[in-house]
Amino acid sequence: MTIVRRAAAADAVALVELAESVGREDGRWILGTGPWRSVSDERRYLRTIHRHPDAAVFVAEDAARIVGRLSLSRDPHPASRHVADLGLMVAETHRRQGVGTMLLDEAVSWAREAGVGKLELHVFPWN
Protein backbone atom coordinates (compact mmCIF):
# COMPACT_ATOMS: atom_id res chain seq x y z
CA MET A 1 0.00 0.00 0.00
CA THR A 2 1.36 3.42 -0.97
CA ILE A 3 1.24 6.29 1.50
CA VAL A 4 2.07 9.97 1.04
CA ARG A 5 3.80 11.92 3.78
CA ARG A 6 6.06 14.89 4.33
CA ALA A 7 9.68 14.16 3.52
CA ALA A 8 12.15 14.04 6.39
CA ALA A 9 15.91 14.54 6.46
CA ALA A 10 16.25 10.78 6.97
CA ASP A 11 14.80 10.31 3.45
CA ALA A 12 17.80 11.98 1.80
CA VAL A 13 19.55 8.78 0.65
CA ALA A 14 16.38 7.32 -0.87
CA LEU A 15 15.45 10.62 -2.55
CA VAL A 16 18.90 10.98 -4.12
CA GLU A 17 18.66 7.37 -5.35
CA LEU A 18 15.21 8.06 -6.84
CA ALA A 19 16.40 11.25 -8.57
CA GLU A 20 19.49 9.53 -9.97
CA SER A 21 17.40 6.61 -11.21
CA VAL A 22 14.88 8.87 -12.94
CA GLY A 23 17.73 11.03 -14.24
CA ARG A 24 19.35 8.02 -15.96
CA GLU A 25 16.26 7.47 -18.09
CA ASP A 26 16.26 8.67 -21.70
CA GLY A 27 15.85 12.43 -21.99
CA ARG A 28 17.26 15.41 -20.11
CA TRP A 29 16.52 17.32 -16.93
CA ILE A 30 14.43 20.35 -17.71
CA LEU A 31 16.15 22.59 -15.14
CA GLY A 32 19.72 21.36 -15.54
CA THR A 33 21.98 18.75 -16.98
CA GLY A 34 24.24 18.06 -14.01
CA PRO A 35 23.93 15.37 -11.35
CA TRP A 36 21.38 15.56 -8.55
CA ARG A 37 22.60 17.10 -5.30
CA SER A 38 24.63 15.00 -2.87
CA VAL A 39 23.03 13.16 0.03
CA SER A 40 24.36 15.72 2.51
CA ASP A 41 23.03 18.59 0.37
CA GLU A 42 19.67 16.83 0.05
CA ARG A 43 19.51 16.30 3.81
CA ARG A 44 20.31 19.99 4.40
CA TYR A 45 17.68 21.01 1.80
CA LEU A 46 15.01 18.84 3.47
CA ARG A 47 15.79 20.30 6.91
CA THR A 48 15.49 23.82 5.51
CA ILE A 49 12.25 23.09 3.65
CA HIS A 50 10.73 21.49 6.76
CA ARG A 51 11.03 24.84 8.56
CA HIS A 52 9.90 26.97 5.61
CA PRO A 53 6.15 27.84 5.46
CA ASP A 54 6.21 28.54 1.70
CA ALA A 55 7.66 25.22 0.55
CA ALA A 56 7.18 21.50 1.10
CA VAL A 57 8.46 18.14 -0.07
CA PHE A 58 6.22 15.07 -0.01
CA VAL A 59 7.16 11.46 -0.68
CA ALA A 60 5.17 8.45 -1.78
CA GLU A 61 6.28 5.35 0.07
CA ASP A 62 5.43 1.77 -0.87
CA ALA A 63 6.54 -1.06 1.41
CA ALA A 64 9.04 1.24 3.17
CA ARG A 65 10.55 2.29 -0.18
CA ILE A 66 10.27 5.83 -1.52
CA VAL A 67 8.80 5.63 -5.01
CA GLY A 68 7.79 9.24 -5.63
CA ARG A 69 8.62 12.81 -4.73
CA LEU A 70 6.77 16.09 -5.07
CA SER A 71 8.37 19.44 -4.24
CA LEU A 72 6.46 22.71 -3.88
CA SER A 73 7.69 26.27 -3.57
CA ARG A 74 5.66 29.46 -3.44
CA ASP A 75 6.84 32.28 -5.72
CA PRO A 76 8.44 34.91 -3.46
CA HIS A 77 7.53 37.90 -5.66
CA PRO A 78 4.64 39.89 -4.13
CA ALA A 79 2.73 39.98 -7.43
CA SER A 80 2.77 36.21 -7.75
CA ARG A 81 2.57 34.92 -4.17
CA HIS A 82 -0.58 33.12 -5.26
CA VAL A 83 1.59 30.82 -7.44
CA ALA A 84 3.67 27.80 -6.43
CA ASP A 85 5.93 25.72 -8.62
CA LEU A 86 5.95 22.00 -8.24
CA GLY A 87 8.25 19.25 -9.39
CA LEU A 88 7.24 15.61 -9.50
CA MET A 89 9.04 12.34 -10.07
CA VAL A 90 7.84 8.76 -9.77
CA ALA A 91 9.98 5.63 -10.01
CA GLU A 92 9.56 3.88 -13.33
CA THR A 93 8.36 0.75 -11.51
CA HIS A 94 5.45 2.64 -9.96
CA ARG A 95 4.13 4.74 -12.82
CA ARG A 96 0.53 4.41 -13.99
CA GLN A 97 -0.47 3.16 -10.54
CA GLY A 98 -1.86 6.37 -9.05
CA VAL A 99 1.30 7.47 -7.23
CA GLY A 100 1.53 10.76 -9.13
CA THR A 101 -2.16 11.42 -8.53
CA MET A 102 -1.74 10.84 -4.80
CA LEU A 103 1.17 13.27 -4.70
CA LEU A 104 -0.74 15.87 -6.72
CA ASP A 105 -3.73 15.54 -4.39
CA GLU A 106 -1.38 16.32 -1.49
CA ALA A 107 -0.04 19.34 -3.41
CA VAL A 108 -3.56 20.69 -3.88
CA SER A 109 -4.27 20.28 -0.15
CA TRP A 110 -1.03 22.04 0.73
CA ALA A 111 -1.82 24.86 -1.72
CA ARG A 112 -5.29 25.41 -0.27
CA GLU A 113 -3.93 25.58 3.28
CA ALA A 114 -1.14 27.94 2.18
CA GLY A 115 -3.47 30.24 0.23
CA VAL A 116 -1.92 29.34 -3.12
CA GLY A 117 -4.36 29.64 -6.01
CA LYS A 118 -2.20 28.37 -8.88
CA LEU A 119 0.19 25.44 -9.17
CA GLU A 120 2.70 25.25 -12.01
CA LEU A 121 4.13 21.83 -12.85
CA HIS A 122 7.70 21.31 -13.98
CA VAL A 123 8.19 18.10 -15.95
CA PHE A 124 10.83 16.32 -17.94
CA PRO A 125 10.65 17.17 -21.65
CA TRP A 126 9.60 13.65 -22.66
CA ASN A 127 6.84 13.44 -20.07
Phi, psi and chi 1 to 4 in degrees:
 res  aa     phi    psi   chi1   chi2   chi3   chi4
   1 MET       -  133.0  178.3  172.2  120.4      -
   2 THR   -92.2  133.9  -56.7      -      -      -
   3 ILE  -120.9  155.5   62.1  159.9      -      -
   4 VAL  -116.7  135.3  172.6      -      -      -
   5 ARG  -151.3  166.6   60.3  171.9  175.4   78.5
   6 ARG   -65.5  141.3  -78.8  -91.3 -179.6  142.5
   7 ALA   -72.5  149.1      -      -      -      -
   8 ALA  -122.6  160.8      -      -      -      -
   9 ALA   -55.7  -32.3      -      -      -      -
  10 ALA   -65.6  -13.2      -      -      -      -
  11 ASP   -85.4   -1.4  -62.5  -37.3      -      -
  12 ALA   -55.0  -47.3      -      -      -      -
  13 VAL   -60.2  -49.0  171.0      -      -      -
  14 ALA   -64.3  -36.9      -      -      -      -
  15 LEU   -70.8  -37.1  -73.0  170.7      -      -
  16 VAL   -65.4  -42.3  168.4      -      -      -
  17 GLU   -61.3  -42.9  -71.2  172.4   -2.2      -
  18 LEU   -61.5  -49.0  173.7   65.0      -      -
  19 ALA   -61.7  -41.4      -      -      -      -
  20 GLU   -67.2  -37.9  -71.0  175.0  -11.7      -
  21 SER   -64.5  -48.4  173.7      -      -      -
  22 VAL   -64.6  -38.3  170.8      -      -      -
  23 GLY   -66.2  -23.0      -      -      -      -
  24 ARG   -79.5  -12.4  -76.9 -168.3  -63.3  -88.6
  25 GLU   -68.6  161.3  -64.5  174.0   19.0      -
  26 ASP   -55.7  140.8  -69.9  -23.9      -      -
  27 GLY   115.0 -172.4      -      -      -      -
  28 ARG  -132.5  156.7  -64.6 -177.8 -176.0  -88.6
  29 TRP   -65.9  140.4  -68.3   96.5      -      -
  30 ILE   -76.7  -30.0 -159.9  165.9      -      -
  31 LEU  -102.8   -1.1  -62.6  176.0      -      -
  32 GLY   176.4  165.7      -      -      -      -
  33 THR  -116.6   -1.8   56.2      -      -      -
  34 GLY   -83.8  179.0      -      -      -      -
  35 PRO   -69.6  161.6   24.5  -30.8      -      -
  36 TRP   -66.2  163.6 -168.3 -102.8      -      -
  37 ARG   -65.2  160.5   55.7 -175.3  151.1 -107.9
  38 SER   -69.3  166.9   69.5      -      -      -
  39 VAL   -60.8  -43.3  170.4      -      -      -
  40 SER   -66.0  -37.9   61.0      -      -      -
  41 ASP   -67.7  -38.4  -73.6  -14.6      -      -
  42 GLU   -64.6  -43.4 -178.5   74.7    8.8      -
  43 ARG   -60.6  -45.4 -170.1  174.5  -66.3  115.4
  44 ARG   -62.9  -42.5 -166.5  171.2   14.5  -96.9
  45 TYR   -60.0  -46.4  169.9   76.8      -      -
  46 LEU   -64.1  -38.6  -68.0  168.2      -      -
  47 ARG   -64.1  -41.5  -76.0 -175.3 -179.3  130.4
  48 THR   -65.2  -47.3  -60.6      -      -      -
  49 ILE   -62.0  -37.8  -68.1  -63.2      -      -
  50 HIS   -58.9  -30.9 -170.2   70.5      -      -
  51 ARG   -93.3   -6.2  -64.7 -174.0  -52.0  -96.3
  52 HIS   -96.1  122.5 -160.0  -69.2      -      -
  53 PRO   -72.4  -16.2   26.6  -34.0      -      -
  54 ASP  -104.3   19.1  -69.4  -26.6      -      -
  55 ALA  -153.7  157.1      -      -      -      -
  56 ALA  -158.4  154.2      -      -      -      -
  57 VAL  -129.4  128.6  176.5      -      -      -
  58 PHE  -117.3  150.0  -65.7   95.7      -      -
  59 VAL  -123.5  150.4  -64.2      -      -      -
  60 ALA  -104.8  128.6      -      -      -      -
  61 GLU  -123.1  130.9 -168.5  173.3   47.7      -
  62 ASP  -128.1  117.7 -176.4   35.3      -      -
  63 ALA    52.9   48.4      -      -      -      -
  64 ALA    64.8   19.5      -      -      -      -
  65 ARG  -122.2  128.8  177.9  176.0  165.3 -124.1
  66 ILE   -75.4  123.1  -68.1  177.6      -      -
  67 VAL  -120.8    0.4  -63.6      -      -      -
  68 GLY  -160.8  156.8      -      -      -      -
  69 ARG  -144.8  140.2  170.1 -161.5 -173.1  114.7
  70 LEU  -135.9  126.3 -176.6  132.8      -      -
  71 SER  -115.0  138.9  -57.4      -      -      -
  72 LEU  -128.0  144.1  -65.7  145.8      -      -
  73 SER  -152.0  122.4  179.3      -      -      -
  74 ARG   -70.2  141.4 -178.7 -167.9  -66.7  -98.2
  75 ASP   -66.8  128.5 -167.1  -45.7      -      -
  76 PRO   -78.7  -15.0   27.5  -33.9      -      -
  77 HIS   -68.7  133.1 -168.6  -82.5      -      -
  78 PRO   -55.7  -33.1  -23.5   31.3      -      -
  79 ALA   -75.1  -15.9      -      -      -      -
  80 SER  -130.4   30.7   52.0      -      -      -
  81 ARG   -66.1  -12.3  -71.1 -146.1   20.6  100.4
  82 HIS   -82.6    0.2   67.0  -72.8      -      -
  83 VAL  -113.5  139.9  177.3      -      -      -
  84 ALA  -131.7  138.9      -      -      -      -
  85 ASP   -88.2  146.0  -66.7  -32.2      -      -
  86 LEU  -134.5  149.1   67.2   92.3      -      -
  87 GLY  -124.2  143.5      -      -      -      -
  88 LEU  -139.7  136.7  173.2   68.8      -      -
  89 MET  -144.0  141.5   65.8  176.8   77.0      -
  90 VAL  -131.4  136.0  175.7      -      -      -
  91 ALA   -56.5  141.3      -      -      -      -
  92 GLU   -54.7  -34.0 -169.8  171.1   23.7      -
  93 THR   -69.8  -15.2   57.0      -      -      -
  94 HIS  -119.4   13.8  -75.2   72.1      -      -
  95 ARG   -77.0  153.4  -67.5 -176.6 -168.4  148.1
  96 ARG    65.0   28.2  -52.5 -104.0 -174.3 -104.2
  97 GLN  -125.1   10.6  -61.0  175.4   31.4      -
  98 GLY    91.6    1.2      -      -      -      -
  99 VAL   -65.3  -46.5  172.7      -      -      -
 100 GLY   -60.9  -40.7      -      -      -      -
 101 THR   -63.2  -42.3  -60.5      -      -      -
 102 MET   -61.3  -42.8  -69.2  173.0   66.6      -
 103 LEU   -66.2  -41.1  -72.8  163.8      -      -
 104 LEU   -65.8  -37.3  -72.6  170.0      -      -
 105 ASP   -60.0  -40.9  -73.2  -15.7      -      -
 106 GLU   -65.2  -38.4 -165.8   65.9   36.1      -
 107 ALA   -62.3  -41.7      -      -      -      -
 108 VAL   -64.5  -42.5  169.6      -      -      -
 109 SER   -61.4  -45.6  -66.6      -      -      -
 110 TRP   -59.8  -45.3  176.5   88.1      -      -
 111 ALA   -61.0  -43.8      -      -      -      -
 112 ARG   -61.1  -45.6  -75.4 -175.0  177.3  134.7
 113 GLU   -65.1  -32.5  -71.1  176.4   22.6      -
 114 ALA   -87.5   -5.1      -      -      -      -
 115 GLY    77.6   23.9      -      -      -      -
 116 VAL   -89.2  129.6  169.3      -      -      -
 117 GLY  -103.2   -9.5      -      -      -      -
 118 LYS  -143.1  129.9 -179.9  178.7 -179.6 -177.9
 119 LEU  -111.2  134.0  -66.4  172.3      -      -
 120 GLU  -115.0  125.3  -64.1  179.9  -19.1      -
 121 LEU   -93.5  132.7  175.7   63.0      -      -
 122 HIS  -103.7  129.0  -65.7 -176.0      -      -
 123 VAL  -131.2  165.9  -61.8      -      -      -
 124 PHE   -71.6  150.4  -62.6  114.0      -      -
 125 PRO   -59.9  -28.8  -12.6   17.0      -      -
 126 TRP   -88.4   -3.6   66.3   87.8      -      -
 127 ASN   -81.1      - -171.6  -14.2      -      -
